[in-house]
Amino acid sequence: MNKSEGAFLVRVSEKIWGYALSYRQQNGFKHFLVDASGDFYSFLGVDPNRHPTLTDLIDFHKEEIITSSGGELLLEPCGQQKNPPDYSPLFE
């Protein structure tokens, strides 16, 4: 992926009831699990904040870092080139 630090991709997780978010760092990637098992969305084991929608979680972390040690801000979403992308129902 030729994206700069802060680029991110959300996809359905194969491990939990929720999503996985891949985050582009300067020298690689970090992966976070997004818990969607209740009536909220949150980063599993990383962030105690709960958000009513996946979009709210993403928007929050465009302004607030995910972890204090990593300083991750979500700056640029990556996605499919086709319009509309097949993941668009995730944000409805």
N, C-alpha and C positions, 0 to 999 in steps of 0.2 A: 504494500500500500504506500503510495507516494503522497501521503498527507502529513501535515505538520502536527506538532504537539497540540493536544486539545481536540483532535478529531475523534469522533466516537461512532459506534455502530451498536444498535439494539437488535437483538434477535431472540426468538423463543428458546428458552433453556431446555436442554435435554435432561438436566439433573434435578430441577425443582419445579414446582408449580409457579412459574414466573418467567423471567427473562434473564438474559446475559447481556451485559454491556461491555464492549471492548473499547479501551481507551488508548489512544496513541500517545506514548511518551517520547521523549527526545531520543532514547536509544532502545525502543521496543514497544511492548504493549502490556497493559494491565487489564485484567478481567474482573468484573464485579457481577455478583448475582443479585437480581432484583426480585425480592419476595412479593408475590401477588396472591398469596394463599388466603388472605383475609379481605377486608373491605378497604384496603389501603395498599400502597406501594412503598417499599423502602429497600435500601441496599442491605443485604443480609450480612450481619456481623460487623458492619462498618459504620453505619450512620443510624442513629436512633430516631431521626425525623421520619414521620409517616405522612404520606401525601395521598390525596383522594384519587388521583389519576396518574398514569405513567407520564403524561405530558407535564403535569405539575412537578413531578420528581425531576424530570429533565430540565425544566425551566428554572427550578430552584438551584440546581447545580451548574447553571450557566453563570450564576452570581456568587454562589457559595461553594467552597472546595469540598470534595468528597471526603478526603482524609487530611488531617493536619500534617502528617509526615510526608505525604506525596504532593499535596497542593494541587490536586487535579480539578481543573475547571473544564466543563463541557463547552467547547467553543464552536466546533464545526461538525454537524451531522453528516455521516456518510450514508449513502443509500444507493438504491438501484437507479439506473438511468431511465427505465421505462416509466411512463406516466399514465395512470397513477401506479406507484409501486405496490407490490402485492402485500406489503406490510401496513398499508394505510389503515386497515380496520383496527389496528392496535391503538390508534390515536383518536378513534371516534367516541 
